């Protein structure tokens, strides 16, 4: 039976618990950590994986930019098609 139709069978989402190697950045806005193969990753406070980069500074910078874009609603960006022709001999 579908869990949304039966209130007795409720799906419970587990709360995100950061691992010991995760560091909170920007007053707890997100977490960063180094993976065992050397790349750095970030995750939101809800546990959503965000950015992977080669250095700690790059992952922090990229995550800040990504979260800023989300805050400014880049997800609903309308793409536009532009046509252009090149004249002459290339």
Protein Blocks (a to p, Z undefined) as FASTA:
>chain_A
ZZklmmklccddddddddfklcceehhlaccdddfkopacdddfkopafbdcfbfklmmm
mmmmmmmmmmnopmlpccdddddddedjZZ
